């Protein structure tokens, strides 16, 4: 039989269906029914014109074909899926569907509806009282849904699951929503915590419902489309509907991302101070900062002197005082005037760069590793993108620029498009979430085998879990960043599992990690190499920067090799030769 035999369609516009006389009706039974023989490969607009309907004022996007009667093939496919869900093998399910179609004359649509209703009832009875059943409240009543098949990710983080119900097929879409968990970074009152943690989701449901209703036609949904239920529970968004389309899936994901872009929020870090940025209307600004825990950092002073001007000098002067309120105000002012106005959160910024901002930065070492084919992917974090997978040296360097720490960010459709054009893979293209463990898992699923990953601050606890992913030929180079203020537990996880660690102004890195490192690069902000695997990337970076390695005796203690930048040239000395550092971050925390 022909694959489309039995298919009957309608010509639909936003106002209704076309009738035989070319007029519009909202009564589906009055509409012009078109058989599959009249369709071919033509568009809905072309078919309407051939039928002599008045469509001169319509464009392609204003009219489409909607199903009135499904084809024989799709009816058989539907029955086959039901039998599979009842536990029959694919072959048995197909044979049973064919047999039922022929035995019960299911080419007649009324007979098909009766048979399918009975079959659905069997499924519901089969699943009653099991974990397969879900009860969903609707405005009219509660409906029982029976889970069918497996869930699937359809748009970014959006998960689709199909169901049976006594009213027919139903679908749910679910997604874990954003929550900055500000209590991890800021000591704030309960009402302040609740405000910031829920601010980005306030009004989201109303925004989505209105958007779906206004765009039902462009999402190829019929006039019988229903939203059974929509809500947020334990941070998870869910919507239950009676019909779906790929356009609806894209629309839900797009609207969630759009809402987060409107309610933009970021958490970054500078001088050990966490700063919260929030968009109010057209303006993004720093609205909260924690007291600055350290008095001096040579790297930050260098970067601020390069780009900060008088605003940076004002902040640096406040570090000489005990006035914490003055410091936090100066920090917020710096973020507003230098970081934001400097384009760090500009969603039209380029994402490819060959500029090395510091000699021994994480992205610089990763970029060198790409050049020498030592890695084929890097899992890093970028403003407005969250966790990303970079695939070459220039997009690795360009995605981070001078960023000093990012712990929460909001998505942007513009920069996600730029990222994809730059061969960057956003792991969470809808929410721009930050989850380095999931980022590495995604890179592995895409076939990458030599992966560098950076984690920051308290997330350095993830190094042990990252190590467990090194199976089946996968090699993971683990970088520990932003270590100031970490706990002893986190430091031990870094010591036991990280390959390269940046000291920053960390008390525990100095006490626990430094003595166990087998090599060191730099003195002011030491980079500690913990493993031979880590050394292979650092060694490569040194060689590409013109360093001649006369000796590579990796060891702990006083004989440990330390590589220093002296007047633009790298030289190697022994750890025991270091007399002390007069220009190191302090105090260590």
N, C-alpha and C positions, 0 to 999 in steps of 0.2 A: 504494500500500500504506500501511497505517497506520504512523505513525512508530514505534510501540512493538511492532509485530508481531514475534513470536519471543522477546520478553523473558520470562524466567522468573526469579523472585526467591525468596529464602528469608527467613524471619523469624529474626533472630539476636539473641541476648542475650550477655552476658559469659560465661555458662556453656556456651553452645552453641546449636544450632539446634533449633527446634520440630519435633517429629514429628507425624504425623497424629493420634496419640492425645493430643497435648498435652504429652507428656513431652519432655525435653531429650536431644539426642544431639550428640556431637562429630563423628560420621561424616556428612559432607555428603551422602552418597548415601542415608542413612536419613531425611533431613530432608524436611519438607513443601515441595513445589514449588508456587509460585503463579504463574499466568499473568498477563499484563498485563491481561486482561479483568476480573480480580478486584481490581485496584488502584485505578484511577481517581485521584482526588486525595486519597484517605484516608491517614491516618498509619499507620505500622506497627502501633501499639497498637490502632487502630480495626479494622484488617484482622484482627488476631489475635482480637479479641473477636467479630467477625462469623463467623469460622471456628469459634467455640466452644472456643477454646483457653483454658487456665487461665492468666490473666494478671492476676488481681486485685491481686497484690502488685507489679506493674511500673508504672513511670511512663514517660512519653514518652522520656526520655533513656536508659531501660534496654533499649530494644528498637529495632531498625531493620531495614530491608530491605537485603539484600545480593544482588548479582547472581549467579545461577547460570548462566544463559545470556544473553549480550548480545542486544539487539534486532537485527533485520535492518538497521535504519538505522545503528546503531553499527558493525556489521560492515562495511557498505559504506564508512562514514566511515574506519574503520581502514585498509582496503585503499587508499582514495583517498590517505590521508596517506603510505602506503608508496610509492605510485607517484610522488607529488610529491617525496619524498626521493630517488627514483631519477633525478630530473631532468625528469620530464614536466610539461607545463603543467597548471594547475589544471583546465582543461576536459578535456584528454586523460586526466588522472588519474581524474577523475570517471567519464568514459565507460568507461575500462578497468575500474574497480571494478564498475560496473553490469553490464558484459559478463561479467566473471568470476563475479559472483554468480549470474547466470542460467545461464551455460554449465556451471558445475561444481556446480549445485544446492546452493549454500552456505546455503540455509535449513535444511539439515541440519547440526547443529552439529559432528558428527564430520567431515563433509566440509570444513567451514570451518576446523577446526583443522589438518587435513592440508594444505589449500591455503595457509593462512597460514604454516605451518612451512616449506613449500617456498619461499614468497615471501621469508620472512626469510632463508633460506639464500642465495637469490639476492643479496639486499642485502648480506649479510656477505661473499660472494665478490666482489661488485662493489667493496666498500670495502677488501678485504684489502690490506695493505701501504701504505695511504694514511694521511694525517694524520687521517682520519675515525675511525680505530680507536683504542680505549682499552683497555688491559689492566688489569683490576682484580683484585687478590688477594682471595679469600674464605677462610673457615676450611677449606673442603673442597678448593678448587682455584682456579686463575686462570680468569676468564671474560673473553671478548672482547666489547667493546661497540662498536657502530657509532653515531656521533653522528647524530642526525636533527633536522631543522628548526633553528630558531634558539633560543638561550637566552632566557629571559624573567625579569624581576624579579617575584616573586610576593608576597613579604611583606617590606616594608622593603628591606633589602640582600640578602635571600636570593634566589639565582639558581637557577632550575630548568632542567635540560636533559634532554630525553628521548633514549633510545637504543633500538636493536635489539640483541638477543642471540640466541644459539641457544636460550636458555631462554625467550624471549619479550621483552616490553617491559620496559625498566628505566628508572630515573630517577636523576639526581644532583641534590643541592642543595649549593650552595657559598656561602660568605660570608667576606669578609676580617675577621679577628678583631682584637681590641684589642691594642695594644702601646703603652705610654706613651713608649718610647724615652727612658728616663730619662737616658741619656748626653748628650742634647741640653741638659739643664738642670743635671745634678749631676755633679760630679767624684767618681766612686765606683769601687770595685774591681770586677773582672770578676764575681765571685760575687754582689755586691750588685746589679749591673746585671741579671744573669740572673734573680735572684730577683724583682725588681720587674717586669721586662719580661714574665715568664711567669706571674706569680702569678695573674692573673685568668683564665688558661686552664687552670691545673692542676686536674684533676678534672672538666673540662667534658664530656669524652666519656662518662665513666661516668655523670655526671648526666643527660645526654641519653638514653643507651641505656636506663637504668632507667626514665626518664620515658616514653619511647616504648612500652616493653614494658608498663608499667602502664596506659597509656592507649590501647592498640591499638584497643579496641572503640570508644571515644569519637572516635577519629580515623577511623572507618569503614574499617578495614583488616581483611582477611580473616585466617583462621587460617593461610593460606599465606604471609603477609607475611614477608619476609626483609630483614635488613640485610646486604647483601653486604660492605660495607666502610665504615668510618668512621674519619677521622683528621684530623690537622692537619699541613700541609706548607707551609713557608715562610710561616707566618702565615695560611694559608687553610684554613678548615674545609670538609670535604667528607663527604657521606654518599651511598652508593649503595644503592638499594632496588629491589625488584622490583614494587612497586605504590605508588600514592600517592593522596592526596585533598587537597582544599583544607583540611580540618581538620588533616591532618598538617603541611602547610606553615605554618599559623598556629601549631601547637603547637611546631615546631622554633624558629621565630623568638621565640615567647614564652618558651620555656625558656632560650634563649641570653640574652635580656634579663634574665630572672629571675636567672640565675647571675651576670651582671655586677652586678646590684643587690646580691646577697649579698656579692660580692667587690668592694665599692665602692672606687674610687680616684679622686683628683683631683690636678691640679697647678695651683696658682695662683701669684700673684706680689704682693709688697708691698715697697715701698722697694727695688725691684730684686732682692729675694731671692725665689728660687723655693722654693715649699713643697709637699711631697708629703703628701697626706692619704690615710689608709688605714682601712678598716673592719675591725675585729677583733671578731667577734661582734656585739653590739648597739651598739658604740661606734665612732663615726667620730672620728679624731683626727689631728693633724699629727704625722708621725713623722720628717720629714727637712726641713731647710732649708739653703739655701746662705748663705754669709756675706753680710752686707748691704753692698753696694758704695758706697752713698751715705750721707752723714751727715745730710742735711736735704732734705725735700720739703714745701713749704707746703701742698699739697693733702692729702697724707697726714696731716700734723699736724692740719689742720683737721678732717678726717673722724674721726681717732682721738680728738681732744678731744671731739667730739660724742657718740661712742658707746662709747669705749674705757675710760673711767674710770681707775682706778689701774693696771690691767694695761697700758693704753696708755702711761701716764706712765713705767712701769718700762722698757718697750721704748725709749722716747725717751731715757731716761737712759743706756741701754747704748750708744746711738749716739755718745755723747760719749767712749766708751772705745775702746781698741784690742783688747778681748777679744772675738774673733770667736765663740768657743764660747758665751760669755755672751749675745751678741746672738742667735745662732740658737736657743738655748733660750728666750729671751724672745719671739722671733718665733713659735715653735711654741706657746708658752703663750698668746700673744695670739690666734692662730688658733683654738685650742681654746675659749678663754673668751669671745671677742668675736665672731668670725666664725661658728663652728659653732653656739654657743649663741644667737647673734643671728639664726639662721634662714636664713643665706645658702645652706645646702644642705638646707633643709627642703623635702621633696618635696610637702608639702601647701600650700606658699606660693601666694598669688595671683599671677597673671601680667599683671594690668592695673593701671596706675598713672598718675596725672597729676603725680606729684611729681618736680620737677626737682632733682637732687642737687647739680649744679654748673651754673654759668651757661653755660659753653662746652664741655660734654661732647659726645661723639660721639652718644650716644643722644638727647640734648636737641636737637641740630641736626637729627637724622633725624626726630624727633617733630614739630618745627616744619615740616619739609619735607612730612610727611604732611598736616598741617593745611592747607597751601597747595596741595595736590595737585601738588607738584613731583616726588614719587616715588610709586610704587605698591607697592613692596616694599623691604624692607631685609634684608640677610643679615648676621646677627650671631651671637654665641655666648652660651649661657646654661647655668648649672649644671644638671646632670642631663639636659640636652637636647642638648648639643653644638651643631652648626651648625643654625640655624633660619632660617626666612623669616617675618618679621613683616609685617603688612599694615595697621597703623594706628598712630596716635601713642601710644595708651595701652598696647598690648601691646609696642611697642618699648621704651617707658620701663619698663614693669613687668617685662620679661624679664631686664633686667640690673641694675636697682636700683643699689647702690653697688659693684658688682663692679669690681675693679681689675686684672684680668688672669686669663684662664682658658685653659689650654693642653691640658688633658686632663680628661675627666669621665666619669662612669658613668651609665647610663640608669636611669630610674625609670618604671614603668608608670603610677603615679599622676599624676606631673607631665606625662607625655606626654598623658594624657587631658585634664588641665587645659589644656594648650597648645592642643589641637585645639578645645576649647570656647571658647578665647579667640582663635580665628582665627589661630593660629600654626601654621606648617607645620614639623614636625621633619624635617630632611633625612635623618637617620639614626635612625629610631625604634627600631631594635633595639639598636644599639651606642652611640648618642650620640657618634659620632665628630665630630671637628672638622676640616673641610675646606672652607674658604671658596670655593675655586675651584669645587668640585663644587656648593656651595650656590648660587652664581650661575648655573651651568649649569642647575640644577634650576629656579630661578626663571624663567629664560628659557624653558625647556621648558613651564612652566605658563602662559606668555603674558604675563608681566610685561615691561614695556619700560623703565621708569624705576626703576633699582635702585641703592640705596646699599649699600655693603659695607664692613665694617671688618676689617682684618687686624692682627695684633699681633706684635711682636718680630721674630724672624728670618723669620716668614712674610710680612713685608713684601716679600720677594723676589717674591711672587706678583703684584705690581702690573703687571708687564709682561704676564704671561699673562692677567690680567683685562682689560687694554686690548684684547687680541686678540678678546675676545668682543663688542666694541661694533660689531656689524654688523646689517644689516636693521632699522635704526631703534631698536636697543637702546642706551640711554644708561646708563653705569655711573658712579656717583659713588664714588670710591675714597678711603677714609679710612685713614691710617696711624697706628697707636696703639702705645703701650708701646715707645717707640723707644730707651730707655736700653740701652746695651750692644750695639747693633747693629753689624755690620761695615760697612766702607766700601762693599763690594759691595751690601749691602742698602740703604744710604743712597742710593746712586746710582740703584737701581731706584725708590726712592720719589721722588727728585728728578725723574726723567724721566717717571714715569707716575702718581703719586698726585695727587689733587686737593686734599686737606686733610691736614695732618700735625701731630700733637701732638709738641711738642719733648721733654717729660719732661726727663731729665738726660742727654741724648745729646750726646756730643762731636761726632759726625759730622753730626747735624742742625744743630747750631750752626755748624759749619764749612762744610758743603756745601749744606744746604737753606735755611737762613735767608737767605743772600745772594740766592737765586734766587726767593724768595717774592714775590708781587705785592701782598700785604696781610698784616696780622698782627692777631690778636685776643688780647688779654691780654699781660701782661708777665712775671709770675712763671713761668707755664708756657705759653709762647706757642703759639698755634695758627697755623700757617703756611698761607696760602692760596696754592696753586701755580698754579691755572688759573682762568679766568673761569667755567668750569663749577662749580668748587668754591666760588667767590665767590657764585654765585647761591644756594646753600644757606645759606651763612653770612650773606649779606645779608638773606635772608628771616628767619633766626633773629633778627638784630639788630632788624629792623623789628617783628617780633611781640613783642619785648621792649621796645618803646617808644622805640627809638633813632631819632633824626632824622638822616638821612644828607645832610649839606649838600654833600659832595663825594665822588666815587667815582673818583678818578684812580688807577687801579691801576698800580703801577710798582715797580721794584726800587730798591735803593739808599736814599739819605738821604731821598728824597721819598716813600718807601713809607708808605701810611696805616696807622696802628696804632690800634686801638680798645681803650680801657681802661675798666674799671669803677671809677668814682670816686664813692664815697659813694652807691652804688645807681643811679648814672646813667652811661650810656656816653658817653664823649667821644672825639673823634678828634684825634690829633696826628701829626706827621711822625716817621719813624724817627730822623732827625737830631736831634730834640728830646729824645730819651731820654738821660739822663745816666748811667744804670746801674741795676742792680737790686740792692737790699739784701736781698731776700727770695726769691731764686731757688734752685732745687735745686742742690746741690753735693755732691761734685765731679761734673763731667760725665764720663761713661764711654762 
